[in-house]
Amino acid sequence: MSTPVSSIRNLGPAMEQACHRAGIPDAETLRALGADETYRRLLATGGRPHFIGYYVLHMALQGRPWNDCRGKEKEALRQRFDALVAEGRGPTLSALDRALDEIGVRPKSAPTAPAGKPRREQADG
């Protein structure tokens, strides 16, 4: 018998629908895949990257409150999240942006443009 994804603490109907779109039909499959592979599949099927959603998924699979993630643990999850998002972006980054990501010097908040298209700067208003 399969258990709904939304039966896991902190995961609601929106996460359940996203999991179904990603080919994750139930809580048992989600637990077997783990948080990182589940999130990788969510991104691959059009999910928008959101750090809070990522760490809530981790906390949910551990049976912990969603806001229980702090300090070094949260920092480590942020690094893993950034790596998953960068992996999903793959070829849409310019060669320069990929190189800067690789050595860790591109600002995290910098928007990315597809290769060959310059970034448009907004004027301060």
Summary of the structure (lengths in Angstrom):
residues: 125
radius of gyration: 16.7
end to end distance: 57.7
largest distance: 57.7
contacts: 285
relative contact order: 0.11
helix: 58%
strand: 0%
